[in-house]
Amino acid sequence: MQKKEPIRLLAAGGLLTLIALTALIVSRKSFGGGTFWILLLLLLAAAAWLGYELWLLRRNALRYVARMNNNLERAGQIAPERMPVPILILDALYEVVWYNDAFANQIAGDQELFGRPLHTVLPFRPDALGSGETMEIGLYDRQYRVSRTDYARKSNLTVMFCFEDITNYITLKRIYMDTRPCVLLINIDNYEDLFSGTRQSERAAVLAALESLFDKMLEGTNSIFRHLDEDRFFIITEARHCLEMERAHFPLLDAARRITVRGRSSLTLSIGIGRSGEDLAQNERFAQQSLDMALGRGGDQAAVKTENGFTFYGGVSQGIEHRSKSKNRAVAKDLLRLMSRCSHVYIM
């Protein structure tokens, strides 16, 4: 709109001049000399006023442009200095030539960095990051995403590093990953053979001892524990607790092995864990696959479904190596799954 104001002003002045000339011609023919000179003076006054307005418009426009240039130049000087993002600028030799207040406050501290090489300032080499690339580094208990931008003018190279503080993002991501739901399916190996011929009270005592192990394992965690059957248990807990069990190689297996039935047979467990799925339902499927793998390998172990396959823990018991009904069921499921994918099956 500001660009159209001079055009409108000139158009109005031209129209005013045209009207004045027309009135002047008419008055010269119709009126006396006095009226003519009055109209002429009015015309001159209107022309002077129009010229004055044009001069004011031009002066104000030049003043506005000068003020804008001054503000932009000042902003260009102050903006990098006052930006909340730490900025570091290096020369072609990767020596510090400038850094802003945010870099001094958050990273440099009280150190004087001008003229120092990059590797003495930051824990990475300059060639580790190309122009337009980013990387994550840790500095003084904070996490930063560092981006590099190269500016080449003639034969001079200027390198600028920007540091985006992503500590809160990393913390939030870690909390999210730690609190994702993890599914554990637990099966008592050889349940029917183990409790065959035992009294109900003996069976109840063994199961009570086993449940006390579950209570101790889940104490202080946000977990859900349910019975699926006499020999099957279902647990939903947070991923961080599953990782703790993995790091400890599932001490529940050793603790359960110390429970004996009739003082002779040891209680052994097979555990399937699913924690890498996209949702709870997929983790439950992964846990079932892991449990089938643990049973297929003889039981007395824990299997964790991973991106590259399965990871196994335990399996030290020798008495479990004989074929149990649980293992037979697991092998039968695998055979059925393989046979369903084939168009022809030969039984010999």
Secondary structure, 3 states (H helix, E strand, C coil): CHHHHHHHHHHHHHHHHHHHHHHHHHHHHHCCHHHHHHHHHHHHHHHHHHHHHHHHHHHHHHHHHHHHHHHHHHHHHHHHHHCCCCEEEECCCCEEEEECHHHHHHHHCCCCCCCCEHHHCCCCCHHHCCCCCEEEEEECCEEEEEEEEEEEECCEEEEEEEEEECHHHHHHHHHHHHCCEEEEEEEECCHHHHCCCCCHHHHHHHHHHHHHHHHHHHCCCCCEEEEEECCEEEEEEEHHHHHHHHHCCCHHHHHHHCCEECCCEECCEEEEEECCCCCHHHHHHHHHHHHHHHHHCCCCEEEEEECCEEEEEECCCCHHHCCCHHHHHHHHHHHHHHHHCCCCCCCC
